[in-house]
Amino acid sequence: MDNCRKEDWFDRLPVQSQEFLDRHHRPLVTVSYAQSVDGSIATRNREQLQLSSRQSMVLTHRIRAASDAIVIGINTLLADNPLLTVRLVEGPNPQPIVLDSNLRIPLQARLLERTDRRCWLACTDNNNAGRINGIENRGAEVIRCRCDRLDRVDLPNLLQLLGERGIRSIMVEGGSQVITSFIEARLVDRMIITIVPRLVGGLPVFDRPAVGIGSLLRLNPVTYQSCGPDIILWAQPQWQEI
Ligand SMILES: NC(=O)c1ccc[n+]([C@@H]2O[C@H](COP(=O)([O-])OP(=O)(O)OC[C@H]3O[C@@H](n4cnc5c(N)ncnc54)[C@H](OP(=O)(O)O)[C@@H]3O)[C@@H](O)[C@H]2O)c1
């Protein structure tokens, strides 16, 4: 029996994404990832691990279909070469977006072969026109963003640009550096974490000391749901001031 319905929790959300965009001028951000019981999202060498059960993957695809866009980091693209489509359920494919400050994407990446949606590559404004043209000729669309303090894509600027393009909701699927950056920037409105009954000893979701998290981030309200062998944690982050 399918015990992994997304509707229960989504329907109880306090705001809908269009209302959110109108009010905040940025999309609603859902961070979603799978981790082992010991908190690993990949191997220690940053190689892909298939963690989620099929039932959880179906749920993930439902959430994808309910989002306007999916965001991943360039290292996830290099490790997994994903398509980011909705395959396990019926529903629309969200807009794929890759954070790729220096346009490292290989021209043979599978995302560049999609014909239904042009991949959007968010880079910084330090890239030369030749590289941008080469990538756009392969079918992607480059979005130039401001640099953050680490010379990477500035997330508030990216979200503002996505809002201007009418993107109302995004699903951030990883990997660890991208999730850490969204949390550090407090640009997370809800979290969906799939907890898988495995012990891996691999890459933790925070791969560096995350600035300003510590005791300041609580998940509240939080709901747990079983999904095949996995547990799905649905939560809203609650930021506390010192
Ligand atoms: N279990 C799961 O649910 C799950 C989901 C997704 C991925 N993964 C795994 O996670 C691993 C990859 O994670 P990762 O931490 O190595 O890399 P990542 O988070 O996928 O990508 C990080 C890269 O994105 C670019 N980037 C651009 N702007 C950024 C910003 N503001 N903040 C952070 N990054 C930014 C940076 O490269 P530039 O400086 O070159 O732009 C950065 O090195 C893979 O093994 C993958 O399989 C697991």
The ligand as an SDF file (V2000), in Angstrom:
LIG
                    3D

 48 52  0  0  0  0  0  0  0  0999 V2000
   21.3410   12.0290   -0.7340 N   0  0  0  0  0  0  0  0  0  0  0  0
   20.8410   13.0200   -1.4230 C   0  0  0  0  0  0  0  0  0  0  0  0
   19.6400   13.3320   -1.3010 O   0  0  0  0  0  0  0  0  0  0  0  0
   21.6990   13.7900   -2.3660 C   0  0  0  0  0  0  0  0  0  0  0  0
   21.1120   14.7780   -3.1760 C   0  0  0  0  0  0  0  0  0  0  0  0
   21.9320   15.4850   -4.0570 C   0  0  0  0  0  0  0  0  0  0  0  0
   23.2860   15.2140   -4.1120 C   0  0  0  0  0  0  0  0  0  0  0  0
   23.8210   14.2450   -3.3280 N   0  0  0  0  0  0  0  0  0  0  0  0
   25.2650   13.9560   -3.3940 C   0  0  0  0  0  0  0  0  0  0  0  0
   25.9900   15.1050   -2.9670 O   0  0  0  0  0  0  0  0  0  0  0  0
   27.2930   15.0450   -3.5520 C   0  0  0  0  0  0  0  0  0  0  0  0
   27.6590   16.4080   -4.0830 C   0  0  0  0  0  0  0  0  0  0  0  0
   27.5970   17.3550   -3.0240 O   0  0  0  0  0  0  0  0  0  0  0  0
   28.7080   18.4880   -2.9020 P   0  0  0  0  0  0  0  0  0  0  0  0
   28.5690   19.1270   -1.5940 O   0  0  0  0  0  0  0  0  0  0  0  0
   30.0310   17.9130   -3.2790 O   0  0  0  0  0  0  0  0  0  0  0  0
   28.3520   19.4980   -4.0660 O   0  0  0  0  0  0  0  0  0  0  0  0
   27.0360   20.3080   -4.4970 P   0  0  0  0  0  0  0  0  0  0  0  0
   26.4190   20.9380   -3.3040 O   0  0  0  0  0  0  0  0  0  0  0  0
   26.2220   19.4650   -5.3950 O   0  0  0  0  0  0  0  0  0  0  0  0
   27.6860   21.4270   -5.4330 O   0  0  0  0  0  0  0  0  0  0  0  0
   28.5380   22.3730   -4.8350 C   0  0  0  0  0  0  0  0  0  0  0  0
   29.0790   23.3140   -5.8840 C   0  0  0  0  0  0  0  0  0  0  0  0
   28.0230   24.1730   -6.3700 O   0  0  0  0  0  0  0  0  0  0  0  0
   28.6030   25.3940   -6.7540 C   0  0  0  0  0  0  0  0  0  0  0  0
   27.9000   26.5330   -6.1530 N   0  0  0  0  0  0  0  0  0  0  0  0
   27.5920   27.6840   -6.8030 C   0  0  0  0  0  0  0  0  0  0  0  0
   27.0490   28.5630   -5.9950 N   0  0  0  0  0  0  0  0  0  0  0  0
   26.9820   27.9710   -4.7700 C   0  0  0  0  0  0  0  0  0  0  0  0
   26.5290   28.4260   -3.5120 C   0  0  0  0  0  0  0  0  0  0  0  0
   25.9890   29.6490   -3.3310 N   0  0  0  0  0  0  0  0  0  0  0  0
   26.6360   27.5850   -2.4690 N   0  0  0  0  0  0  0  0  0  0  0  0
   27.1380   26.3400   -2.6080 C   0  0  0  0  0  0  0  0  0  0  0  0
   27.6140   25.8670   -3.7900 N   0  0  0  0  0  0  0  0  0  0  0  0
   27.5350   26.6860   -4.8660 C   0  0  0  0  0  0  0  0  0  0  0  0
   30.0520   25.3890   -6.2540 C   0  0  0  0  0  0  0  0  0  0  0  0
   30.8940   25.0900   -7.3590 O   0  0  0  0  0  0  0  0  0  0  0  0
   31.4740   26.3520   -8.2190 P   0  0  0  0  0  0  0  0  0  0  0  0
   32.2190   27.2060   -7.2380 O   0  0  0  0  0  0  0  0  0  0  0  0
   32.2820   25.7440   -9.2680 O   0  0  0  0  0  0  0  0  0  0  0  0
   30.2470   27.0180   -8.7120 O   0  0  0  0  0  0  0  0  0  0  0  0
   30.0950   24.2430   -5.2920 C   0  0  0  0  0  0  0  0  0  0  0  0
   31.3780   23.6160   -5.2270 O   0  0  0  0  0  0  0  0  0  0  0  0
   27.2290   13.9960   -4.6410 C   0  0  0  0  0  0  0  0  0  0  0  0
   27.8890   12.8150   -4.1950 O   0  0  0  0  0  0  0  0  0  0  0  0
   25.7570   13.6940   -4.7870 C   0  0  0  0  0  0  0  0  0  0  0  0
   25.5170   12.3360   -5.1680 O   0  0  0  0  0  0  0  0  0  0  0  0
   23.0600   13.5300   -2.4670 C   0  0  0  0  0  0  0  0  0  0  0  0
  1  2  1  0
  2  3  2  0
  2  4  1  0
  4  5  1  0
  4 48  2  0
  5  6  2  0
  6  7  1  0
  7  8  2  0
  8  9  1  0
  8 48  1  0
  9 10  1  0
  9 46  1  0
 10 11  1  0
 11 12  1  0
 11 44  1  0
 12 13  1  0
 13 14  1  0
 14 15  2  0
 14 16  1  0
 14 17  1  0
 17 18  1  0
 18 19  2  0
 18 20  1  0
 18 21  1  0
 21 22  1  0
 22 23  1  0
 23 24  1  0
 23 42  1  0
 24 25  1  0
 25 26  1  0
 25 36  1  0
 26 27  1  0
 26 35  1  0
 27 28  2  0
 28 29  1  0
 29 30  1  0
 29 35  2  0
 30 31  1  0
 30 32  2  0
 32 33  1  0
 33 34  2  0
 34 35  1  0
 36 37  1  0
 36 42  1  0
 37 38  1  0
 38 39  2  0
 38 40  1  0
 38 41  1  0
 42 43  1  0
 44 45  1  0
 44 46  1  0
 46 47  1  0
M  CHG  2   8   1  16  -1
M  END
$$$$
